[in-house]
Amino acid sequence: YFWNIQVRKFSGCLVIGGNALVFLFLATGHRGRCFHYFMMAEYGELSCRLCGGLLNYPLSLPCGHSFCRICLVRASDHQGQCPTCSNCCHLDLAEALPSTALVSIIEEHFPESHKNPMEIDQDKILRYLPLFVLNCEAYPTKSIFLHIFEPRYRLMMKRVLLGSRLFGLVDSHNGNGSRIGVSVRVTESEILPDGRSLIKAKCETRFRILEKWDLDEYLMGSVEYFEDEPLDAEKIPECRNSFIEIEPVLDKLINVIYSTQIEVLLHDRPTKIQYKDDIKLENGKCIAEYSLWLCGFLNLNSDLRYYLLTLTNTTKRLAILKTLFPKALQNPDNELELARAAPSA
């Protein structure tokens, strides 16, 4: 129907269909669309379907469509849909790597155009994560194993595996009201014949949930990542003293509660924190990871677990753990409570 209109109105100039389309845009005042068309005609399949220009830092979605990274960031909505076909895919645009095949082709055929890729402020990219609500101890650096069998989470995991392999784990102790979670990256997966899946994943970074909503019966969230505050030089001796007091008690506790789960936890230990001399300023981030790793050995009630996860003061967390480990060694089966561990919290 569209081409019939062209033929009637531009019967004298319709030599190549595309030219008539350009004339139609000009005649009807759509100069922006005309420029967009010329750009796409120049670069062909290497053009972005959103801006019409040459793909700049090209990102390819599982559905096969490719876009400039900055265009996809601007066009992405909270459901993570492809702007062309609306297929859902959970892709972390702040971490997504460019398509190496497209980059090499663009560098070969358009070397001048590819010299200056558009920069984008990482902090301004909205971070969306599908959320898995589970009563589970999750701390950065910890490995977890999941059996995915609920239909809603099977769908979620399918989309996660097609995208960045990243999702958020939220403790169910506050139901859906929990505002803190840990990002989890899938490292190994096995899809069973009936649709269930076995997942091995690594916990990475804590986040705050800014907003959440339902998507196909599972939760999605707009999140903000956070870490511990940088350590000051004067706090290093205090952290070192906590380390010296905790380590011998930790060794004794491991002998008492040893299991396969503890063996996995020992494997997850931050490699840079092994001895007291490793507690130094340049290892500040590793010391924070070490303090969170220690939490996995303790039988904490949900409130205390949540509190230690929300803390951003490494020194304070280590001081609390220093008091908790002797109590855990005395009675490993007793659940440690927030009121006794941190009365001022």
PEBEL-V768288 format. One record per residue. N is the residue number from 0. RES is the residue in one small letter. OMEGA is omega as a letter, one per 40 degrees, with the letter a starting at -180 (none if undefined). Layout:
BEGIN
<<N	RES	OMEGA> <N	RES	OMEGA>>
END
This chain:
BEGIN
<<0	y	i> <1	f	a> <2	w	i> <3	n	i> <4	i	i> <5	q	a> <6	v	a> <7	r	a> <8	k	a> <9	f	a> <10	s	a> <11	g	a> <12	c	a> <13	l	i> <14	v	i> <15	i	a> <16	g	a> <17	g	i> <18	n	i> <19	a	i> <20	l	i> <21	v	i> <22	f	i> <23	l	i> <24	f	a> <25	l	a> <26	a	a> <27	t	i> <28	g	a> <29	h	a> <30	r	i> <31	g	i> <32	r	i> <33	c	i> <34	f	i> <35	h	a> <36	y	i> <37	f	i> <38	m	a> <39	m	i> <40	a	a> <41	e	a> <42	y	i> <43	g	a> <44	e	i> <45	l	i> <46	s	i> <47	c	a> <48	r	a> <49	l	a> <50	c	i> <51	g	a> <52	g	i> <53	l	a> <54	l	a> <55	n	a> <56	y	a> <57	p	i> <58	l	i> <59	s	i> <60	l	a> <61	p	i> <62	c	i> <63	g	a> <64	h	a> <65	s	a> <66	f	i> <67	c	i> <68	r	a> <69	i	i> <70	c	a> <71	l	i> <72	v	a> <73	r	a> <74	a	a> <75	s	i> <76	d	a> <77	h	i> <78	q	i> <79	g	a> <80	q	i> <81	c	a> <82	p	a> <83	t	a> <84	c	i> <85	s	i> <86	n	a> <87	c	i> <88	c	a> <89	h	a> <90	l	i> <91	d	a> <92	l	i> <93	a	a> <94	e	a> <95	a	i> <96	l	a> <97	p	i> <98	s	a> <99	t	i> <100	a	i> <101	l	i> <102	v	a> <103	s	i> <104	i	a> <105	i	i> <106	e	a> <107	e	a> <108	h	i> <109	f	a> <110	p	a> <111	e	a> <112	s	a> <113	h	a> <114	k	a> <115	n	i> <116	p	a> <117	m	i> <118	e	i> <119	i	a> <120	d	a> <121	q	a> <122	d	a> <123	k	i> <124	i	i> <125	l	a> <126	r	i> <127	y	i> <128	l	i> <129	p	a> <130	l	i> <131	f	a> <132	v	a> <133	l	i> <134	n	a> <135	c	i> <136	e	a> <137	a	i> <138	y	i> <139	p	a> <140	t	a> <141	k	i> <142	s	i> <143	i	i> <144	f	a> <145	l	i> <146	h	a> <147	i	a> <148	f	i> <149	e	a> <150	p	a> <151	r	a> <152	y	i> <153	r	i> <154	l	i> <155	m	a> <156	m	i> <157	k	i> <158	r	i> <159	v	a> <160	l	i> <161	l	a> <162	g	a> <163	s	a> <164	r	a> <165	l	i> <166	f	a> <167	g	i> <168	l	a> <169	v	i> <170	d	a> <171	s	a> <172	h	i> <173	n	a> <174	g	i> <175	n	a> <176	g	a> <177	s	a> <178	r	a> <179	i	i> <180	g	i> <181	v	i> <182	s	a> <183	v	i> <184	r	a> <185	v	i> <186	t	i> <187	e	i> <188	s	i> <189	e	i> <190	i	a> <191	l	a> <192	p	a> <193	d	i> <194	g	i> <195	r	i> <196	s	i> <197	l	a> <198	i	i> <199	k	a> <200	a	a> <201	k	i> <202	c	a> <203	e	a> <204	t	i> <205	r	i> <206	f	i> <207	r	i> <208	i	i> <209	l	a> <210	e	i> <211	k	a> <212	w	i> <213	d	i> <214	l	i> <215	d	i> <216	e	i> <217	y	a> <218	l	i> <219	m	i> <220	g	i> <221	s	a> <222	v	i> <223	e	a> <224	y	i> <225	f	i> <226	e	i> <227	d	i> <228	e	i> <229	p	i> <230	l	i> <231	d	a> <232	a	a> <233	e	i> <234	k	a> <235	i	i> <236	p	i> <237	e	i> <238	c	i> <239	r	i> <240	n	i> <241	s	i> <242	f	a> <243	i	a> <244	e	a> <245	i	a> <246	e	i> <247	p	i> <248	v	i> <249	l	i> <250	d	i> <251	k	a> <252	l	i> <253	i	i> <254	n	a> <255	v	a> <256	i	a> <257	y	i> <258	s	i> <259	t	i> <260	q	i> <261	i	i> <262	e	i> <263	v	a> <264	l	i> <265	l	i> <266	h	a> <267	d	a> <268	r	i> <269	p	a> <270	t	a> <271	k	a> <272	i	a> <273	q	a> <274	y	a> <275	k	i> <276	d	i> <277	d	i> <278	i	a> <279	k	a> <280	l	a> <281	e	i> <282	n	a> <283	g	a> <284	k	i> <285	c	i> <286	i	i> <287	a	i> <288	e	i> <289	y	a> <290	s	i> <291	l	i> <292	w	a> <293	l	a> <294	c	a> <295	g	a> <296	f	a> <297	l	i> <298	n	a> <299	l	i> <300	n	a> <301	s	a> <302	d	i> <303	l	i> <304	r	a> <305	y	a> <306	y	a> <307	l	i> <308	l	a> <309	t	a> <310	l	i> <311	t	i> <312	n	a> <313	t	a> <314	t	a> <315	k	i> <316	r	i> <317	l	i> <318	a	i> <319	i	a> <320	l	i> <321	k	i> <322	t	a> <323	l	a> <324	f	i> <325	p	i> <326	k	i> <327	a	i> <328	l	i> <329	q	a> <330	n	a> <331	p	a> <332	d	a> <333	n	i> <334	e	a> <335	l	a> <336	e	a> <337	l	a> <338	a	a> <339	r	a> <340	a	a> <341	a	a> <342	p	a> <343	s	a> <344	a	none>>
END
